[in-house]
Amino acid sequence: MNHTLPAAAPHGSLQGAPAPTAANGPASRFSKGSAAAVLVCWLLVVFDGYDLIVYGTVQSSLISETGWGLSKATAGTIGSMAFAGMMIGAIFAGRMADSWGRRRIILGCAVIFSIFTILCAFAPNAAVFGALRLLAGIGLGGLVPSANALVAELVPAKWRSTVATLMMSGVPIGGSIAALVGIQMIPAFGWESMFLVAVLALVVVVPLGLRYLPETLAPVSGGRPVREPSGFSSLLRAPYLGVSVLFAVATIATLFAWYGLGTWLPNLMQLAGYNLGSALTFALALNLGAVAGSVITAWAGTRFGPIPTAIAAAAVAAGALVVLVTGPPVGVVYFMLVLAGVGTHGTQCLIIAAVASHYPGHLRGTALGWALGTGRIGAVAAPQVGGLLLAAGLGVSSNFLAFAGAAAIAAVLLAAVGLKLKSKLSTPPSSSPTGASNV
C-alpha cells in the first residue's frame, strides 16, 4: 500500500501530524495545567514501577516463608503472571485510549492495579496470588501507553521525545523505592506489607488524576469529529508495518533483559552468597542506574536522536552483563549493575520516545500499546527462563548471559529500525508518480 508523504513531514516521523490546535494536537505552549497533568502521570508511573519490581523483593520470602511449596521454577511462573496481564492491558488499553479518551483509561488502569496489588497481601495460596498478579498486571500494562499518549499531546512537539523519556524514569524510581522499602519493611512487617503500599496510589494519586488530568478531544472540522483511520488494521500495514514489527521485537528483547533482571536479581545475588540486605542493595543499584539512564538518555536522545542513542544504550547493557559473568570484585559488580540499569531501561525509554514521535496522533496510543503489549512477551518469558535456567543447574551466570544476549539483539533490531527510517527519509518524493513511499 502506498502512502503519500506530506511535503512538510517532521524529520524522522512516519507521517506528518495535523497542525497543532486546541482540539487535536500537541500544545504549542506548556501550561501550568499541562505540567500538573504530566506530574500526575509521572507519579502513576512511579507506582507502576513499584508494583512491577515489588515481586522481585519478596520472591525469596515467598519461597521460604509462605509454605506454598514454591520452587524457583514455579516462582518464575508466578513472576510471569503480572507481565502476562501487562501484555493484555497494554495492547487493549492503548487502542481504547485512542477511541475512548486517555483520561478515563489512565484512571481506570490505576484503580485496577492498585486494588489487585493490595489484595495480593491477603492471598491464601500461590494460585490466588498468581491470579491477583495477573489482574494487577492488566492495569499496570494499560497505564504506561495511555499515559505516554496523553503526555505526548500536552507538550510541544520539540520536547515530546525528552518528556517521554523522563516520564519513564518513574519506573526505576518506583523500583528503587521498592528495594529501599523492602530492606526495612520485609524483616519488620513481613512480605505482605510491601503490597499494601499501593493504598497510597489509590487514595492519593488517583484523586489528583481526577482533578488534573484533562481529556483529549478528537480532531474537529466544522464542529463535528473527524474520524481518522485507526486501530491495529491501520498500524499493521504500509507505511507502518515494517517499523511496527521491528519496534515490537526490539521491545520484546529489551523487556526480556530489563524485567528478567528486575525479577531475579535479588535472588541471583543471594545464590551468589550475599544476604538479603546486600542482595536488595544490588537491586537498588540497578534501579538507580535506570533512573540515571532516564536522564542521560533524555539528553542524548534529544541531542543524537532516540534510535541511535537506544542502539548505544542496548550495547552498553549487553557489555555490562557480560562483565558480571567474569565474577568481578564487588565494586565492579555495583558499577556494572548501574550500567545495566542505564542501558536496559534507557533503551526502553528511547523506544517509547521514538514510537511517540514517529506515529500520528490518532495512532499514537495504539502504536505505544502495540509495542509495549507485544513487548511483554519478553517480560513474560524472562522470569520463566530465569527460573528454568537455575532449576537446570546452569548457575547464576546463565541468567546474566541470557539477559546480555537479549540486549545485544535489541541493539541489532534498533539498528534495522534506524536504517529503515533513514531509507524512507532519503527516498525522494518523485520516486513514484504519486510521490509515495513505503516504510
C-alpha positions in Angstrom: 0.0 0.0 0.0 1.4 3.4 -1.0 1.4 6.3 1.3 1.9 9.9 0.1 4.4 11.7 2.3 3.4 15.3 3.2 5.9 17.8 1.9 6.5 19.2 5.4 6.6 16.0 7.4 8.6 16.3 10.6 12.1 14.8 10.5 12.0 11.2 11.3 8.2 10.9 11.5 6.3 8.2 9.8 3.6 10.6 8.9 3.1 14.3 9.3 0.7 15.2 12.2 -2.0 17.7 11.7 -1.2 21.3 12.6 -1.5 21.7 16.4 -4.8 23.0 17.6 -6.5 23.1 21.0 -8.6 20.1 19.9 -6.3 17.8 18.1 -2.6 18.4 18.5 0.2 18.8 21.0 0.2 22.1 22.9 2.3 24.8 21.4 2.9 26.1 25.0 3.4 24.1 28.1 0.8 25.5 30.6 0.7 25.0 34.3 -2.3 22.7 33.9 -0.3 20.6 31.4 2.6 20.5 33.9 0.3 19.3 36.6 -1.2 16.6 34.4 2.3 15.4 33.4 3.3 15.2 37.0 0.3 13.1 37.9 1.0 10.8 35.0 4.6 10.5 36.3 3.5 9.7 39.8 1.3 7.0 38.5 4.2 5.6 36.5 6.2 5.6 39.8 3.6 3.3 41.4 3.5 1.3 38.2 7.3 0.8 38.6 7.0 -0.1 42.3 4.3 -2.7 41.6 6.5 -4.2 38.9 9.6 -4.6 40.9 8.0 -5.5 44.3 7.7 -9.1 43.4 11.5 -9.4 43.0 11.9 -8.0 46.5 9.6 -10.6 48.1 10.3 -13.6 45.9 12.8 -15.3 48.3 10.4 -14.7 51.2 7.5 -16.3 49.2 9.7 -19.3 48.6 11.0 -19.8 52.1 8.2 -18.4 54.4 4.8 -18.9 53.0 4.5 -22.7 53.0 3.1 -22.5 49.5 5.6 -25.1 48.2 7.2 -22.7 45.6 10.3 -23.8 43.8 12.5 -21.5 41.7 10.7 -22.6 38.6 7.2 -22.0 40.0 8.3 -18.7 41.5 9.3 -17.7 38.0 5.9 -18.7 36.7 4.2 -16.5 39.2 6.6 -13.7 38.3 5.4 -14.0 34.7 1.7 -13.6 35.7 1.9 -9.8 36.1 3.7 -9.5 32.8 1.1 -11.6 31.0 -1.6 -9.3 32.4 0.5 -6.3 31.2 0.6 -7.7 27.7 -3.2 -7.8 27.7 -3.6 -4.4 29.3 -1.0 -2.6 27.1 -2.5 -3.9 23.8 -6.1 -3.1 24.5 -5.8 0.0 26.7 -3.6 1.8 24.2 -6.2 1.1 21.5 -9.1 2.1 23.8 -7.4 5.3 24.8 -7.3 6.3 21.1 -11.0 5.7 20.8 -12.5 6.5 24.3 -10.0 9.1 25.6 -6.8 8.9 27.6 -8.1 10.2 30.9 -10.7 7.5 31.7 -8.3 4.7 30.6 -5.4 6.0 32.7 -7.6 6.4 35.9 -9.3 3.0 35.3 -5.9 1.3 35.0 -4.6 3.0 38.1 -7.6 1.8 40.1 -7.3 -1.7 38.8 -3.6 -2.2 39.5 -3.9 -0.6 43.0 -6.8 -2.7 44.2 -5.4 -6.0 43.0 -1.9 -5.2 44.3 -3.4 -4.5 47.7 -5.3 -7.8 47.6 -2.0 -9.7 47.0 -1.2 -9.1 50.7 -4.1 -11.3 51.7 -3.6 -14.1 49.2 -4.1 -17.5 50.9 -2.1 -19.6 48.4 0.1 -19.4 45.3 -2.8 -19.8 42.8 -4.7 -16.9 44.2 -1.6 -14.8 44.5 -0.7 -15.5 40.8 -4.3 -14.7 39.7 -4.2 -11.4 41.6 -0.8 -10.5 40.0 -2.3 -11.3 36.6 -5.3 -8.9 37.2 -3.0 -6.2 38.6 -0.8 -6.6 35.5 -3.7 -5.6 33.3 -3.9 -2.2 35.0 -0.1 -1.9 35.1 0.2 -2.7 31.4 -2.5 -0.3 30.3 -1.3 2.7 32.2 2.1 3.3 30.5 0.9 3.6 26.8 -2.1 5.6 27.8 -0.2 8.0 30.0 2.5 8.4 27.4 -0.1 9.1 24.7 -1.7 11.8 26.8 1.6 13.4 27.7 2.6 13.5 24.1 -0.4 15.6 23.3 0.2 18.0 26.2 3.8 19.0 25.5 5.3 20.9 22.5 6.4 18.6 19.7 10.1 19.6 20.2 10.0 18.3 23.8 8.0 15.2 23.1 10.9 12.8 23.0 12.6 14.3 26.1 9.5 14.3 28.2 8.5 10.7 27.1 11.9 9.5 28.2 11.8 11.4 31.5 8.3 10.1 32.2 9.7 6.6 32.2 12.1 7.5 35.0 9.1 6.8 37.2 9.5 3.0 36.6 13.0 2.7 38.1 12.3 5.3 40.8 9.4 3.1 41.8 11.7 0.1 41.7 14.3 1.9 43.8 11.6 2.7 46.4 10.6 -1.0 46.4 14.1 -2.0 47.1 14.7 0.6 49.8 11.3 0.0 51.5 11.9 -3.8 51.3 15.2 -3.6 53.2 13.3 -2.1 56.2 9.7 -3.4 55.9 10.2 -7.1 55.0 12.2 -8.0 58.2 9.9 -5.8 60.4 6.4 -6.4 59.0 6.7 -9.3 56.5 6.4 -9.5 52.8 2.6 -8.7 52.9 3.4 -5.1 53.9 5.1 -4.5 50.5 1.8 -4.8 48.6 -0.1 -2.6 51.0 1.9 0.4 49.8 -0.4 0.5 46.8 -3.0 2.1 49.0 -1.2 5.4 48.5 -1.8 5.3 44.8 -5.5 4.6 45.3 -6.2 7.3 48.0 -3.7 10.0 46.9 -2.7 9.9 43.2 -6.0 8.7 41.7 -7.9 11.7 43.2 -5.1 14.0 41.9 -5.7 12.5 38.5 -9.5 13.1 38.7 -8.6 16.8 39.4 -5.8 17.5 37.0 -5.9 15.1 34.0 -7.6 16.6 31.0 -9.5 14.6 28.4 -8.1 14.9 24.9 -10.5 15.7 22.2 -10.9 14.2 18.7 -10.0 16.5 15.8 -12.9 18.6 14.7 -13.9 20.0 11.3 -17.0 22.2 11.1 -17.9 21.4 14.7 -18.0 17.7 14.0 -15.5 15.0 15.0 -13.1 13.8 12.2 -12.7 10.0 12.3 -9.1 9.2 11.2 -8.5 5.5 10.3 -7.1 3.9 13.4 -6.6 0.6 15.2 -4.3 -2.3 14.5 -5.5 -2.7 11.0 -4.1 0.7 10.2 -0.9 0.1 12.2 0.0 -3.2 10.7 0.0 -2.2 7.0 2.1 0.1 4.9 3.5 2.5 5.6 3.8 1.4 9.2 4.1 -2.4 9.1 7.9 -2.9 8.8 8.8 -0.4 11.5 5.9 -1.5 13.8 7.2 -5.1 13.7 10.8 -4.1 14.4 9.8 -1.8 17.3 7.7 -4.7 18.7 10.5 -7.3 18.5 13.1 -4.9 19.8 10.8 -4.2 22.8 10.4 -7.9 23.4 14.2 -8.3 23.6 14.6 -5.1 25.8 11.9 -6.1 28.3 13.3 -9.6 28.5 16.6 -8.1 29.8 15.1 -5.4 32.0 12.3 -7.4 33.7 14.5 -10.6 33.9 17.0 -8.6 35.9 14.2 -6.9 37.9 12.6 -10.2 38.8 15.6 -12.4 39.5 18.5 -10.1 40.6 17.9 -10.2 44.4 17.6 -14.0 44.3 20.6 -14.3 42.0 22.8 -12.3 44.3 21.6 -14.4 47.3 22.5 -17.5 45.4 25.9 -15.9 44.8 26.4 -15.7 48.5 25.1 -12.4 49.6 22.5 -11.9 52.3 19.0 -10.4 51.7 20.0 -6.9 52.6 23.0 -6.9 50.3 21.0 -8.5 47.5 18.5 -5.8 47.7 21.2 -3.1 47.5 22.3 -4.7 44.2 18.7 -4.3 43.0 18.8 -0.7 44.2 22.0 -0.1 42.2 20.2 -1.5 39.1 17.2 0.8 39.6 19.3 3.8 40.4 21.2 3.2 37.2 17.9 3.1 35.4 16.9 6.4 36.9 20.2 7.9 35.8 19.6 6.3 32.4 16.3 8.1 32.0 18.0 11.4 32.5 21.1 10.6 30.4 19.1 9.1 27.5 16.6 12.0 27.6 19.5 14.4 26.9 21.3 12.1 24.5 18.1 11.2 22.7 17.4 14.9 22.1 21.0 15.5 21.0 21.6 12.5 18.8 18.1 11.1 18.2 16.3 8.3 20.1 17.2 5.5 17.8 21.0 6.0 17.7 21.0 6.5 21.4 18.9 3.4 22.0 21.4 1.3 20.0 24.3 2.6 22.2 22.3 2.0 25.4 21.4 -1.5 24.5 25.1 -2.2 23.6 26.2 -0.8 27.0 23.7 -3.1 28.8 24.9 -6.2 26.9 28.6 -5.4 27.7 27.9 -4.7 31.4 26.0 -8.0 31.9 28.8 -10.0 30.2 31.3 -8.5 32.6 29.2 -9.8 35.5 29.8 -13.3 34.3 33.5 -13.0 34.9 33.0 -12.7 38.7 34.5 -9.2 39.2 35.1 -7.5 42.6 32.0 -6.2 44.4 32.7 -2.6 43.5 32.8 -3.5 39.8 29.6 -5.6 40.3 27.8 -2.4 41.6 29.1 -0.3 38.7 28.1 -2.9 36.1 24.6 -3.1 37.5 24.3 0.6 37.3 25.4 0.5 33.7 23.0 -2.4 33.1 20.2 -0.2 34.5 21.2 2.7 32.4 21.3 0.5 29.3 18.2 -1.7 29.6 15.8 0.9 31.0 17.3 3.6 28.8 16.7 1.6 25.7 13.1 1.0 26.6 12.6 4.7 27.3 14.0 5.6 24.0 11.9 3.1 22.1 8.8 4.7 23.7 10.1 8.2 22.8 10.7 7.0 19.2 7.2 5.5 18.9 5.6 8.6 20.4 7.4 10.8 17.9 7.1 8.6 14.7 3.4 8.0 14.6 0.5 10.4 14.1 -1.8 11.4 17.0 -4.7 9.2 16.1 -2.5 6.1 16.1 -0.1 7.1 18.9 -1.9 5.2 21.8 -2.4 2.2 19.5 1.3 2.2 18.5 2.5 2.5 22.0 0.1 -0.2 23.2 1.3 -2.5 20.3 5.0 -2.0 21.1 4.6 -2.4 24.8 1.9 -5.1 24.7 3.8 -7.4 22.3 7.0 -6.5 24.2 5.5 -8.0 27.3 6.2 -11.4 25.6 9.8 -10.8 26.7 8.7 -9.7 30.1 6.5 -12.9 30.5 9.3 -15.1 29.2 12.2 -13.7 31.3 11.1 -14.8 34.8 10.2 -18.2 33.5 13.5 -18.6 31.6 15.5 -17.4 34.5 13.9 -19.9 36.8 14.3 -22.8 34.3 18.0 -22.0 33.8 18.5 -22.1 37.6 16.4 -25.2 38.0 18.6 -26.9 35.3 21.7 -26.2 37.4 23.2 -23.8 35.0 24.0 -21.3 37.7 23.8 -17.5 38.1 25.9 -16.7 35.1 23.4 -18.4 32.7 20.9 -15.7 33.7 23.3 -12.8 33.1 24.3 -14.3 29.7 20.7 -14.7 28.6 19.9 -11.1 29.5 23.0 -9.9 27.8 22.1 -11.7 24.7 18.7 -10.1 24.7 20.2 -6.6 25.0 22.5 -7.3 22.1 19.6 -8.5 19.9 17.7 -5.3 20.8 20.7 -3.2 19.6 20.7 -5.1 16.2 17.0 -4.7 15.7 17.1 -1.0 16.6 19.9 -0.5 14.0 17.5 -2.1 11.5 14.8 0.5 12.5 17.3 3.3 12.0 18.3 2.1 8.6 14.6 1.7 7.6 13.7 5.2 8.7 16.8 6.7 7.1 16.0 4.9 3.8 12.4 6.3 3.9 13.6 9.8 4.6 16.2 9.6 1.8 13.6 8.4 -0.7 12.8 11.4 -3.0 9.1 12.2 -3.3 9.4 12.0 -7.1 10.4 8.3 -6.9 6.9 7.3 -7.9 4.1 9.1 -9.9 2.3 10.0 -6.7 5.4 10.8 -4.6 4.6 7.7 -2.4 6.9 5.8 -0.3 6.5 2.7 1.8 8.1 2.2 5.2 
